[in-house]
Amino acid sequence: MAVSHLSEEEEALIEAIREIARERVAPRAAEIDHTAEFPWDMKELLAQQDILAMPFPVEYGGIGASELAVVMAIEELSKLASGEWMAAFGLTEAGSGSDAAAMQTVAVRRGDKYILNGSKRFITNGGLAQVNSIFALTNTTIGTRGISAFIVEKDFPGFSVGRIEDKMGIKGSQTAELIFTDCEVPAENLLLREGDGFKIAMMTLDRTRPGIGAQALGIAQGALDLAVSYAKQRKQFGRPIADNQGIQFMLADMATKVEAARLLVYNVAEMIASGEKNFSKYSAMAKMFASDRAMEVTNDAIQILGGYGYMKEYPAERMMRDAKITQIYEGTNQIQRLVIARDLLM
Ligand SMILES: Cc1cc2nc3c(=O)[nH]c(=O)nc-3n(C[C@H](O)[C@H](O)[C@H](O)COP(=O)(O)OP(=O)(O)OC[C@H]3O[C@@H](n4cnc5c(N)ncnc54)[C@H](O)[C@@H]3O)c2cc1C
């Protein structure tokens, strides 16, 4: 796809990321998946190259890259290993996933502090990130209007990390439980006003879902590239399996799905970069479509590799395990469909 809206500097940065992904990240991907240890060396590498600073404005120490450049960076890195940024967003609880308003964590104002009690489940980078956005009820009787958002630092009294999850995929990403026991949070760490938390959470998810779409897109492109190269070199019945029309049709369908996903992801990134405010539906579409296609394409890649696709020797099975999470987190794809349908029926 022709990309017309990157600056020259951004084009050069994406090219550099492509090279880093190929030369430095790809060789580590299988080992990270095997050991399930957080890859601090990769984080350092991405930080040194200013890649982690891409989404943040210059005045906050970032490089203020456009949304399109950010999704393309995630896409490049996700071809080889799951793309995760170092931040923690604590919304989900054991009894409250899709239904965020069912949360139980409470925050009670006492003088110049809020006292938080409760816990958060399945938090990406939980226990690693210094700064955590945590959602808690400041009023337990008015549903979503009682949710507030706080910045909670790792060393605040009463903050601790519970269990670390053992997952199916994205093994290099730590997923943890966060526990608040009379956790003291300075009142100035309340984001906006009491009761604005649900709005902040939804606006954050609208902005981050294109990133999950880009992660899915990168995984799908990586699986397609693998399937094409394998089909050209694997011989059965005396000729490459790519000579069979049955395989060619699969590859053609996979490539079309990847390209359609790319258009949706880049489209919403361009909308955000151009200042369009009404992009929630497009963000949900990009995340849902790209992740559903990533699941199909990675599954087909395994099929094209046959028995080798089922083995850990090749990355196809890891790609399928990594693709699965993109259908689940940041709102399951059923929830994305609710977001889209609500917008249509408004
Ligand atoms: C690896 C990983 C990392 C995560 N990282 C984070 C994080 O950093 N921060 C964070 O806050 N959360 C995080 N999550 C949580 C994630 O966002 C939730 O798991 C997800 O929103 C679903 O919630 P749940 O697991 O409770 O499933 P449930 O909400 O219990 O859903 C179960 C099933 O029911 C379906 N369902 C529920 N309600 C409806 C409905 N109204 N209509 C149709 N179907 C419905 C769902 O789609 C799903 O298929 C992470 C999860 C995982 C697995």
The ligand as an SDF file (V2000), in Angstrom:
LIG
                    3D

 53 58  0  0  0  0  0  0  0  0999 V2000
   -2.8730  -11.0470   28.3090 C   0  0  0  0  0  0  0  0  0  0  0  0
   -3.8960  -10.0570   28.7840 C   0  0  0  0  0  0  0  0  0  0  0  0
   -3.5150   -8.7430   29.0220 C   0  0  0  0  0  0  0  0  0  0  0  0
   -4.4520   -7.8160   29.5020 C   0  0  0  0  0  0  0  0  0  0  0  0
   -4.0530   -6.5350   29.7900 N   0  0  0  0  0  0  0  0  0  0  0  0
   -4.9260   -5.6920   30.4000 C   0  0  0  0  0  0  0  0  0  0  0  0
   -4.5030   -4.4100   30.8740 C   0  0  0  0  0  0  0  0  0  0  0  0
   -3.3560   -4.0080   30.6970 O   0  0  0  0  0  0  0  0  0  0  0  0
   -5.3990   -3.6380   31.5290 N   0  0  0  0  0  0  0  0  0  0  0  0
   -6.6740   -4.0220   31.7530 C   0  0  0  0  0  0  0  0  0  0  0  0
   -7.4270   -3.2600   32.3740 O   0  0  0  0  0  0  0  0  0  0  0  0
   -7.1270   -5.2250   31.3080 N   0  0  0  0  0  0  0  0  0  0  0  0
   -6.2770   -6.0600   30.6500 C   0  0  0  0  0  0  0  0  0  0  0  0
   -6.6990   -7.2960   30.2240 N   0  0  0  0  0  0  0  0  0  0  0  0
   -8.0740   -7.6850   30.4600 C   0  0  0  0  0  0  0  0  0  0  0  0
   -8.9140   -7.7600   29.1870 C   0  0  0  0  0  0  0  0  0  0  0  0
   -9.1650   -6.4830   28.6770 O   0  0  0  0  0  0  0  0  0  0  0  0
  -10.1730   -8.5440   29.5470 C   0  0  0  0  0  0  0  0  0  0  0  0
   -9.7720   -9.8930   29.7300 O   0  0  0  0  0  0  0  0  0  0  0  0
  -11.2510   -8.4400   28.4920 C   0  0  0  0  0  0  0  0  0  0  0  0
  -11.7760   -7.1340   28.4490 O   0  0  0  0  0  0  0  0  0  0  0  0
  -12.4050   -9.4320   28.7380 C   0  0  0  0  0  0  0  0  0  0  0  0
  -12.7910   -9.4300   30.0670 O   0  0  0  0  0  0  0  0  0  0  0  0
  -12.9450  -10.8610   30.8120 P   0  0  0  0  0  0  0  0  0  0  0  0
  -11.6890  -11.5880   30.6120 O   0  0  0  0  0  0  0  0  0  0  0  0
  -13.4130  -10.6040   32.1920 O   0  0  0  0  0  0  0  0  0  0  0  0
  -14.0660  -11.6030   29.9990 O   0  0  0  0  0  0  0  0  0  0  0  0
  -15.6530  -11.4350   30.1920 P   0  0  0  0  0  0  0  0  0  0  0  0
  -16.0240   -9.9960   30.2120 O   0  0  0  0  0  0  0  0  0  0  0  0
  -16.0930  -12.2760   31.3330 O   0  0  0  0  0  0  0  0  0  0  0  0
  -16.1830  -12.0490   28.8360 O   0  0  0  0  0  0  0  0  0  0  0  0
  -16.2940  -13.4580   28.6150 C   0  0  0  0  0  0  0  0  0  0  0  0
  -16.9490  -13.6510   27.2340 C   0  0  0  0  0  0  0  0  0  0  0  0
  -18.2570  -13.0630   27.2250 O   0  0  0  0  0  0  0  0  0  0  0  0
  -18.3600  -12.1360   26.1670 C   0  0  0  0  0  0  0  0  0  0  0  0
  -19.2370  -11.0250   26.5450 N   0  0  0  0  0  0  0  0  0  0  0  0
  -19.2240  -10.3150   27.7050 C   0  0  0  0  0  0  0  0  0  0  0  0
  -20.1890   -9.3730   27.6890 N   0  0  0  0  0  0  0  0  0  0  0  0
  -20.8090   -9.4790   26.4870 C   0  0  0  0  0  0  0  0  0  0  0  0
  -21.8780   -8.7730   25.8520 C   0  0  0  0  0  0  0  0  0  0  0  0
  -22.4890   -7.7500   26.4400 N   0  0  0  0  0  0  0  0  0  0  0  0
  -22.2670   -9.1780   24.6250 N   0  0  0  0  0  0  0  0  0  0  0  0
  -21.6510  -10.2170   24.0030 C   0  0  0  0  0  0  0  0  0  0  0  0
  -20.6270  -10.9150   24.5440 N   0  0  0  0  0  0  0  0  0  0  0  0
  -20.1980  -10.5400   25.7600 C   0  0  0  0  0  0  0  0  0  0  0  0
  -16.9260  -11.6560   25.9240 C   0  0  0  0  0  0  0  0  0  0  0  0
  -16.7670  -11.1100   24.6240 O   0  0  0  0  0  0  0  0  0  0  0  0
  -16.1510  -12.9490   26.1240 C   0  0  0  0  0  0  0  0  0  0  0  0
  -16.2250  -13.7160   24.9490 O   0  0  0  0  0  0  0  0  0  0  0  0
   -5.7930   -8.2240   29.7040 C   0  0  0  0  0  0  0  0  0  0  0  0
   -6.1700   -9.5430   29.4230 C   0  0  0  0  0  0  0  0  0  0  0  0
   -5.2440  -10.4590   28.9900 C   0  0  0  0  0  0  0  0  0  0  0  0
   -5.6980  -11.8700   28.7440 C   0  0  0  0  0  0  0  0  0  0  0  0
  1  2  1  0
  2  3  1  0
  2 52  2  0
  3  4  2  0
  4  5  1  0
  4 50  1  0
  5  6  2  0
  6  7  1  0
  6 13  1  0
  7  8  2  0
  7  9  1  0
  9 10  1  0
 10 11  2  0
 10 12  1  0
 12 13  2  0
 13 14  1  0
 14 15  1  0
 14 50  1  0
 15 16  1  0
 16 17  1  0
 16 18  1  0
 18 19  1  0
 18 20  1  0
 20 21  1  0
 20 22  1  0
 22 23  1  0
 23 24  1  0
 24 25  2  0
 24 26  1  0
 24 27  1  0
 27 28  1  0
 28 29  2  0
 28 30  1  0
 28 31  1  0
 31 32  1  0
 32 33  1  0
 33 34  1  0
 33 48  1  0
 34 35  1  0
 35 36  1  0
 35 46  1  0
 36 37  1  0
 36 45  1  0
 37 38  2  0
 38 39  1  0
 39 40  1  0
 39 45  2  0
 40 41  1  0
 40 42  2  0
 42 43  1  0
 43 44  2  0
 44 45  1  0
 46 47  1  0
 46 48  1  0
 48 49  1  0
 50 51  2  0
 51 52  1  0
 52 53  1  0
M  END
$$$$
